[in-house]
Amino acid sequence: MGEWTRLIRSFGNAMEGIAYTIKTQRNMQIHVGAATMVFLASWLLEIPWNEVLLVFFSIFLVLILEMVNTAIEATVDLVTDQYHPLAKVAKDVAAGAVLLAAVLSILVGFYVFLEPLLQVIRTIGGSFNG
């Protein structure tokens, strides 16, 4: 098998992993839906590209960690089907990493979207008063 064939196969495997996570993990589905709405809002509110990049990185950090969390959970489930305190630690720590990334993403969202959303609200409110 040639180098290009192996490279193409590895990309295919990666795409299968992404698709699996989106299809089977409720939290990943929520993250993808939220990311889609955030990117649409970025476009509608004409957020500057440097700020969209901040949003992009924070959202992808959440998506990446959700996939790592899924891999850790699958690996732990493969190794043991009984409760074990270390299995719980592995799963809880991975979930905690996703939670921290999600909190970061929310903070970035407030930083980027708060002022543009307030401007829209002021504009809409002003049109009703006037």
C-alpha positions in Angstrom: 0.0 0.0 0.0 1.4 3.4 -1.0 1.9 6.4 1.2 -1.0 8.3 -0.5 -3.3 5.4 0.0 -2.5 5.2 3.7 -3.0 9.0 4.0 -6.3 8.9 2.3 -7.4 5.9 4.4 -6.4 7.7 7.6 -8.5 10.8 6.6 -11.4 8.4 5.9 -11.0 6.9 9.4 -10.9 10.4 10.9 -14.1 11.3 9.1 -15.7 8.1 10.3 -14.8 9.1 13.9 -16.3 12.6 13.5 -19.5 11.1 11.9 -19.8 8.5 14.7 -19.5 11.1 17.4 -22.0 13.4 15.8 -24.5 10.5 15.2 -24.2 8.8 18.6 -23.4 11.5 21.2 -26.2 13.8 22.3 -23.8 16.4 23.7 -21.9 16.5 20.4 -25.2 17.1 18.5 -26.0 20.0 20.9 -22.5 21.4 20.4 -22.7 21.2 16.6 -26.2 22.8 16.6 -25.0 25.6 18.9 -21.9 26.1 16.7 -24.0 26.4 13.6 -26.2 29.1 15.2 -23.2 31.0 16.6 -21.5 31.1 13.1 -24.8 32.2 11.6 -25.1 34.9 14.2 -21.5 36.0 13.6 -22.4 36.5 9.9 -25.7 38.3 10.6 -24.2 40.6 13.2 -21.2 41.3 11.0 -18.7 40.3 13.7 -15.1 41.2 12.7 -13.1 38.2 11.5 -10.5 38.4 14.3 -13.3 37.9 16.8 -15.0 35.2 14.7 -11.6 33.4 14.9 -11.7 33.5 18.7 -15.2 32.0 18.5 -14.0 29.4 16.0 -11.1 28.3 18.2 -13.2 28.0 21.3 -16.0 26.1 19.6 -13.6 23.7 18.0 -11.8 23.1 21.3 -15.2 22.0 22.7 -15.8 19.7 19.7 -12.3 18.2 19.9 -12.6 17.5 23.6 -16.0 16.0 23.2 -14.5 13.6 20.7 -11.6 12.8 23.1 -14.2 12.3 25.9 -16.1 9.8 23.6 -12.9 7.9 22.8 -12.0 7.7 26.5 -15.5 6.5 27.4 -15.4 3.9 24.7 -12.0 2.7 25.7 -13.0 2.4 29.4 -16.1 0.5 28.4 -14.0 -1.8 26.3 -11.7 -2.6 29.1 -14.2 -3.1 31.9 -17.9 -3.7 32.1 -18.0 -3.5 35.8 -17.8 -0.4 38.0 -14.3 0.6 38.9 -13.3 3.8 40.7 -10.5 4.5 38.2 -12.9 4.0 35.3 -15.1 6.7 36.9 -12.1 9.0 37.3 -11.2 8.6 33.7 -14.7 9.3 32.5 -15.3 12.2 34.9 -12.0 13.9 34.1 -12.7 13.7 30.4 -16.2 15.1 30.9 -14.7 17.9 33.1 -12.3 18.9 30.3 -15.3 19.3 28.0 -17.1 21.3 30.6 -14.2 23.7 31.0 -13.9 24.2 27.3 -17.6 24.9 27.1 -17.3 27.5 29.9 -14.4 29.1 28.0 -16.5 29.1 24.8 -19.4 30.8 26.6 -17.0 33.5 28.0 -15.6 34.1 24.5 -19.2 34.3 23.2 -20.1 37.0 25.8 -16.9 38.9 24.9 -17.7 38.8 21.1 -21.5 39.0 21.0 -22.6 41.1 23.9 -22.0 44.6 22.4 -23.3 43.7 18.9 -26.4 42.2 20.5 -27.0 45.2 22.7 -26.7 47.4 19.6 -29.4 45.4 17.9 -31.6 45.6 20.9 -31.1 49.4 21.2 -31.9 49.7 17.5 -35.1 47.7 17.7 -36.1 49.4 20.9 -35.5 52.8 19.3 -37.7 52.0 16.3 -40.6 51.2 18.6 -40.2 54.5 20.5 -39.9 56.7 17.6 
